[in-house]
């Protein structure tokens, strides 16, 4: 969805604070155990579980982040991509699709409108910033640990972006929207990757 944002699928829920509701913790724990017992990853179900947990955690902890120096610093440093990302997520959820060409309004990115939308829908937009903050901290912690063991992480630079990505929405002139690249079917994907 974005070349800058990390996917919530990579969240390690074990590193996050516990929910105060024991009933919620039990429910999430049971569902996680069910998913972990499956012979193959149910990507959609695992992603939903993680997003649901992150959302519950945001509702529990989010108001404390408003004045958190580390969170505010993250937002300031990531502002150039984080604001468009949060606006895109709000609109994707509002319209039920990431295909911005199908949005009745806002199909063309306007920075001022995106900034105002994020400001006006602050609590809702804050969730997406919160998730990116959590993921950024977890990735940095993992990278630091790997580095302490003499292992360096290497980034992957994609050769293209999705037609329904934040970057395609914000900078369509930078991409050949009528071209595509991919891989043929293989052991990992019966239909290939596009």
Helices and strands as residue ranges (DSSP letters): G 8-10, G 13-15, H 22-36, H 43-65, H 69-95, G 100-102, H 111-120, H 122-148, H 166-170, G 172-174
